[in-house]
Amino acid sequence: MPSLKEFRDRIASVKSTKKITSAMKMVAASKLKKAQEQAESSQPYATAMAGMLARVAGGVVVHANSPKLLIGTGKDDVHLLVVVTSDRGLCGGFNGNLIRKVRQDIRALQAEGKTVKLVTVGRKARDLLKGEHKDKIVTSYTGIGASGRVRFSEVNEITETVLGLFDKGEFDICTLVYNEFRSVLVQKPTGQQLIPFKMQEPEEANDNAKGEVEETANVPYDFEPEEEAILGQLLPRNLGVQMFRALLDSAAGEQAARMTAMDGATRNAGDRINALTLQYNRARQAYITKELIEIISGAEAV
């Protein structure tokens, strides 16, 4: 059995850890509100942009001179995955669940004979994927939102890189993989095809947005200038808008996941302190009892 000093040291250590996790929980909670407001405010614009492009694209007769971002290269041999994670850890399964999905997607694509390339956004994506897929990583970005706020100018750099790779013919299909912010307790790993343009299918949580998009998509419109000219201007911008929304979702999800994880760690530390205190009291009582027995035995011997 450990000595009383060892018990005291372990209790002090766990108490110190509890203070740290409690402080991290409060910091994450304070950052979450701002990040959540940013993420939620970006949703209407991004949804409306995708819906408008779907309406415009619906009236276009696809031919060889149509915008490449709309029709693609005509092949699907090379897939580029833009993987968005956080720079820091200590946020539960936030990054691990996403990386697991990415690895599954890579295996599935390779099983079909496809070539996979990666653009990682966030230190965790780079570090967790470089061991097994280092040869697939084209470029990495870290420090996005380090100032406390994700800025469109930071995201625009990533967008320009992806567009540059597409113009050079480096890939055929681009998919954005990120944690969609559903609620404080739910962040879902999600894949969204960006190139060629494809209307994202909203799931159950976004039924209202889906209804709005379907309703407006069925309304006839006359466009000036022509649809293809509009698409040529808006498709690159849509790429940046959707990526900006994804990074805002990821930032909010990171803080929510960290707050939840640190709350659980703080409660676990409290339970551990109680268990160690009980063991300490039992050991102390046994030590006192042993000393009393020795004193009584010595007195009887005299």
N, C-alpha and C positions, 0 to 999 in steps of 0.2 A: 504494500500500500504506500502511495506517495506520502512524504512528510507533510506536516502542517505548513511549513514554509513553501513547499511546492504548490500546495493548494492555494495559498494566498497569492502567490505569483501568477498562477493561472487565472484566478478570479480577477486580479488587477489587469491582466492582459486582455481578457474578454471585455471588461468594462471599458477599456481604452478603445477596443474595436467597435463597441456599441456606440460610443460617442462619435466616432468617425462616420459610421453608417447612418446614424441619425442626422448628422450635419449634411451628408451627401443627399439624403432624402429631402431635406428642407431646401437645399440649393436646387435640386432637380424640380421640385414642386414650384419654386419661384420662376424658373426658366420655362416650365411647361406652359404656363398660361400665355406667355407671349408667343411661344412657338406654335401653340394650338390655334391662336387667333390668326397667325400668319397662314397656317395650313388651310384653315377653314375659309379664309377670305380669298384664297387662290382658287378654290374649287369652282365657283360659278363661272369665272372667266375662262378657265381651262375647259370646262364642260361646254360652254357656249362656243368657244373657238373650235373644238372638235365637231360639234353639231353643225356649225356653219360650213365647215369644210366638207362635211358629209353631204350637205345639201348641194354645195357647188359641184363636188365630185360626181354626185348622182346624175347631173345633167351633162356630163362630159362624155363624148364618144372617144374611147381610148384608141390611140394610134401611135405610130413610131415617134412622132414629135411631141407627144404629151409630156408634161413635166416628169423627170426621172424619179422625183420623190413620190410621185403618185403611182407610176407603173413599175418602178424598180428596174432591175437589169434584165428581167426576163428569166433569171435563174435563181436558185436557192441553194447554191453549193457552199457559200461561205457565210457564216452567221457571226455577227458582232454582238456580244452581250455587254451592255453598260451596267455594271454592278454597283449599286449605291449602298454603302454601310456607314457606320459612324467612325470617327477617328479614335474614340476612347471605348474602353470596355466597361465592366461592372454594370451591365444593363440586362442581366438575365440572358434569355435565349434570343434577344433581338437580332444580333449578328449571326449567331450560330444557325438559327432556322433559315435565314436567307441564304447563307453559304451552302447549306445542305440542299436547298432548292437549286442553286446554281450548279452544283456538282451533278445533281440528277439530270438537269437540262443538258449539261455538257455530255454526259454519258449517253443520253437518249439521242442527241444529234450525231455523235460519233458513231453510234450503232447504225444510223441511217447513212453513214458514209459522208457526213458533212464535215467541213472544216470550221473550227470555232476559234474566234479571236475575242479578247477581253479588253475592255477599258474599265479600270477600277476607280471608283470615287469613294474615298475614305480609307484610312490607314488599315482598318481591320480587313477590308476586302483584299487589299494588296497583300497583307501579311498572311492571311489564311489561305489564299489561293496560290501564292508564289511557290510553295513547296511542291505541289503536284502539277500546277499548270503555269509555271514560270514562262515557258516558251510561248504561251498563248497571249500573254499580257502585252498589249501594244503600248499603252501609256497608263500612268497612274496620277491621280489627283488627291491631295490631302489638304487639310486646313480650310475646307469650304465651310463658311459660317463660323470661323474661329473668332470673329469679332463679336459674336453673340447674335448675329442676324445673317441669314442666307441672303446674299445679294444677287440680283439678276446678272450683273456684270461678271461675277464669278462663274455662274452657270453658263454664260454666253461663251466663255473660253472652251468649255467642254463641247458645247454645241458646234462651235467652229471646227474643232478637231474632228468630230464625227462627220460633219459635212465634207471636210477636206479629204478624209479617208474614202468617203463614198464617191467623190468626184474623181479620185485616183483609181477607182475600181477595186478597192481593197476588200470590199464585202458586198454581199447581195441583200441581206436582211439584217436590220438592226433591231434589237429588242432591249428595252429598258427593264431591269430587274431591281425592285426596291420594296421596302416595307410600306404598304398602304396604311395610313393612319385611320382606323375605324373608330376607336374610342381609347380612353386612357388604358383600358385593360386589353385591347385587341389591336395588334399591328400585324397585318397579314402580308406575307411574301407574295408579291404580284409581278407578273410579266406583262409588259405592254409593248406591242410592236409599233415602232416609230417609222421605219423605212422598210418597204414602201408604206405609204399612209394606209392605215386600217382603222376603221371606227372601233374604239374600245367598247367591248360589250360590258355595260355596267351590271354588277351582280345585285343580289337581293338588297344589300345595304344602300344601293344607289337607284332603287326603283323609280324614285321621283325624277331623278336626272334622266333616266332612260326614257320615261314617258315624255318629258319635255323634248328630248332630242328626236324621238320618233314622230311626235306631233309636228314639229317644225320641219322635219325632213320631208314630210309628205305635202307641204304647201308649195305650189308652183311659184317660181320667181323668175324675173328677167334681170340679167346681170349686165352691168356696164362698168368696166370693159368686159371682154369675153371671159368665160369661166376659166379657160386655161391661163390667161394672163393673171387673173386673181390668184389661182392656185400657185403659179410660179412665184408670186410675192409672199403668199401667206404660209405655204407649206414649210419653208425654212423657219419662219417665226413660230409656227405651231410646234416645231421640234423643240425650240427653246422654252416655250411656255409649258409643254408637258414635262420637260426635264426639270424646270424650275419647281413645278408643283410636286414632282416626285421627291426632290431634295427637301422641300418644306415639310412634306409628309414624313420623310425619314427623320428630320430634325425633331419634329414633335413626337414621333414614336420613340426616338431614343430617350428623350427626357421622361416620357411616360413609363417606358420600360425600366429606366434607372430608378425612378421614384418607387415603382412597385417592387423592384428587386431589393432596394435598400430598406424598404419598409419590412419586407420579409426577413432580411438579414438582421435588422434591429430587434425584431421579435424573437428570432432564433437565438440571438445573443442574450436576450433577457432570460429565455428558458434555460440556456446553458449556465448562466450565472446562478440561477436558482438551484439547478442540479449540483453544481460545484459547491455552493454554499451548504447544501444538505450533506454532501459527502464530507466537507470540512468539519461541520458540526459533529458528525458521527465519529470521525477520526479523533477529534479533540476530546469528545466524551470518552472514547476508548482509551485515549492516552491518560486522561485524568483518573479513570477507573483503575488502570494498570498501576499508576503511582500510588493510589490509595491502598491497593492490595499489597504492594511492596512495603508501604509504611506499616500497615497492620501486621503483616507477616514478620517484619523486623521487630515490632513491639512485642509480639507474642514470643518470639525467640528469646528476648531478654527476660 
